[in-house]
Structure formats: C-alpha cells, structure tokens
Amino acid sequence: MYMNYYPQQKEYPKNQFKEKTQQERKSIKSIDWNCNGTYLASGDSTIKIWSFDGNNIKKFTDIKQGSEQLEKLLFHPTQPDIIASITKENAKIWDIRAKQSIRQEKSEQLGVATWNPNGNELVSVVRTNKENSILFLDLGGGQDRFIQYPPKDKDKNFEIKSICYDPLGDVLAVGGQQNGVGMLQLLDGQNPQLPPLEQFEAHRLGISAIKFTKDGQYMLTGSYDSLILIWKLPELLLAGTIQNIESEIRSITTNFDSKYFAAIGVEDQTYIYSLEQCLQNKSDPVDVTKLEGPPQEICYHPLKQLLGFVCYDKNDRNKQESVIHLYGYLGV
C-alpha cells in the first residue's frame, strides 16, 4: 500500500525555510497546521503564521505576544483563523487576522495542552498550590473549569506530560509518569472530573506523547523508554510495538486517512510508519528523513500526505537557529 505513495514523496527544497529567533536564548518548540491546511504556525516568542496554497509557503503575519518563550501552539479544530499559544505564564487564544487576543488565562502553565474536538474548550495543564490541575478554558459561552488533578490522593506523584482527546471527544487520554513509571489514564471526555475510566502502567518510563488516529480506531503512546505502543480501541488492547527509535519519543503525529504516522526522538531524523504494516508486526519505518539537528515537533497536514517539522540547525546551534521543513507529496 505505501509503495503507491512513497515513491512520489519528496523533500520540497524551495519550501524549506530558516527563521532566526529574535533572541539567542529563544527557540522554536512548536508548530501546527490549521484545520484546513491553509496556515502553518511556528513561534519563538513571536507567533509566525505562514500561508500555504497547496504548493508554496510564504509569510502571512507575525503576532507579538510578549517576550516569553512559546511552549505550545494549537490551531482551533474547526475555526481556521483561531490559534492558542501557551507560555509558562499564560494561555492565550488569538484571532490571527485581527492579530488580537480574544481570551487569556494567566497561570503557571506546563506546556501541555489540547483542544476539545468541538472547539468549545482549550484544555491545558497548570500548576496550582504545587499540584497539577487541568484548566478547561471555555469559548462556547459557558464557564471556565479547574479540575484538581489527579482525582485520587494516592496518585499525587502523577506528573502529566501529554493530553489528547479522541476524535469524538468521548475520551480524554492523560499520560505521564508516576514515580518514574509511564502511567496512562483515560477520563470521561464529557465528565473528566469523575474517576478515570481506565488507569494502568503502559510504559516502563514516563509517557511523553499521545495521539489518536483520525478514525478513532487506534491510540498511539510514546515514551521516554523509546517505545511507541499502538492500542486498539475501544478494547484498549495492545496491537503493535515500535522499538527502532533509539531515544525518548518527543512527538507523534497521525495522517489524515489514518494510514500513516510519524514520530521523532532526539536523534537528527524523523520516522514515518505504515499503520497497517505495524499491526502485522512489520514495524520498520517506510521512510526516514535526515535533519540538520535534533527535531522539536512534527505534525501532518490535515488534508495531504505532507509533514511539517522543526529542528535545530546543528551548524548554528550557538545562535539557536531553528529550521522548519515541509516534507511529502503535494498531490491530493
């Protein structure tokens, strides 16, 4: 199956671009596509929006949100002009055309966030009174919610590293570490204040990344133990194991038709896998791309077999220059 796609996949040299950050201590940690794939966002302390017409990418606008390092950028799941930015002190929601903040929450952010699939709430992990809480920032006309986390006293050592909704919003997956072990909790997406639907040790070390396939049939978890596990839903059965990345898993992304997923560790390359092959215990990547330096985040275009990823430039590491790439097939 993948052979029909990958011979056409190519690196797209004229769409690679470099952005030197405004300050040497700042770097690009996060990128994201909007819901229809017309914008790609990146940022150090400034949110940079790039327009994409299906073949070429160019600068659209800059949004100056302050001097703080951006930890996470997340486009709204249904509104292409709305984006959330997370720093260590603020969660803000922006209209990129008006270049105005439409919501803001000042709190100690941990750089872990996701949108509810219907877009009514931005969900982020914050620290209050030296403990983790989950903030539900409302955009749908309701009230914001804080949920003290975790819900059980015995779980107070649980440190959240990743959160992600399933495509329907029925389940909120929470991954992290408890006493060094990778713990996975599945919360009721509609009533996350209730005790977890499921809770178990999923990895030997902490869970660093969680993604659902777009069809909702599988969940992928990545860990500091260098493994990616594939879970069949709703049974939550272990269906596949990826163990050929030689470092902690930093980011996972799934493509638009749920046939492929990509991942990065801390080594200077990205890995692309066929989900079907991995479910058949053929877990070698179908493609590996070499990078200039360690990657930070990776994300698939919502409608194309096209990856966006950001990495440090090994040749200019003292200046913390980050390089953003597009890699993939520009056809439908």
Summary of the structure (lengths in Angstrom):
residues: 332
radius of gyration: 18.8
end to end distance: 16.0
largest distance: 53.8
contacts: 1140
relative contact order: 0.13
helix: 6%
strand: 52%
